[in-house]
Amino acid sequence: MKKTWSIASIELKNPLVLAPMAGYTDSPYRRICKRFGVGLLYSDLISSLGICFNNEKTMHMLERHPEEYPLSLQLFGAIPEKMALAAKIIQEKGFHLVDINMGCPAPKIVKNGCGGALLKDPGLIRAILSAVVQSVNIPVTVKIRIGYELEECNAVEVATIAQSCGIQAIAVHGSTVLQGSKGKKNWDAIRAVKECVSIPVIANGGVKSVRNFFEIQNYTKADAVMIGRAIMGKPWFFQQILRALDGEDPEILDREKINPDILFSTVYDHFDLQLEYYQDEILAVREMRKHLHSYFHGLPESCKIRDLINKAKGKQDLLQLLRNYQNTFF
């Protein structure tokens, strides 16, 4: 299986891509995933209007670390001129790629005509993609779903439009917008996209194991595979896939138990990065909670530890809680 690939002039060392997950893939988590070998990083979903109007919270999300390479900022919006302006700012901030979200199923995004709602309007898709491509020099990519609903799967049409507008790569989630994260993933639709365009295609959706990664890439013939939920609380999953790409048995890797040393060293490193990034102890603790819930999901007394995590007030409280848990059960 081919490991290296590229998007325009950006060479990628492996076919592993971190999915953009709103509220989850912030800079600290991206750095953690990079340390486990992921080839391409995506930011969480960021508003074009928030960038254009210099919203303080949005602009903080544009802060990145040199360790995050290559990094694509995923942008959402429905106004071509604002999307183009936001892309220019993204380029000025030093991001390596800009990705246009046309697949998010979240109701608050869709009801404003953004994300997955755009799949219902090919004309607007063309206008947005053309405006953004013409406004920047960095590669522009797009992330879509196979369609808005099962009766209107238009991924091939959208991919063809995207390529004609100068888009350099396309990620395709195997579900419709209305399906969200539920339902069976349509790998045939992703394969059809791969067959109709010459730009790189990234398959997304349905990866739950190392074996799944190979099944999806082999079936769709995609250049890379984007992984989201499977790495929540398990960023070393990227490293397991890399080990399989180097020849280890996927079946054995999927049966591998959690290594407590890796788990807790990752947790402590992650918390350090949160403190560094947010520069606010209380905020860093609050943002760390959701990650800890994922890290400890399914482990001994996970419900009890979850409640204690939610009550931790500051850095020392949380660190003491983590050390007690580690010493008690591991």
Protein Blocks (a to p, Z undefined) as FASTA:
>chain_A
ZZbdcehjbccfbfcdcdddehklgmklmmmmmmnopabdcdddddfklmmnopaklmmm
mpccfklccdddddddjbfklmmmmmmmmmmnopabdcddfkbfbfklmmnopajllmmm
mklmmmmmmmmmmmpmbdcdddddfbfblklccklmmmmmmmmnopabdcddfbdfklmm
gcjddfklmmmmmmmpcbdcddeehiabfklmmmmmmmnopabdcdfklmgoplmlmmmm
mmmmnopafklmmmpccdfklmmmmmmmmmmmmmmmnopaklmmmmmmmmmmmmmgoiah
klmmmmmmmmpmblmlmmmmmmmmmmmmZZ
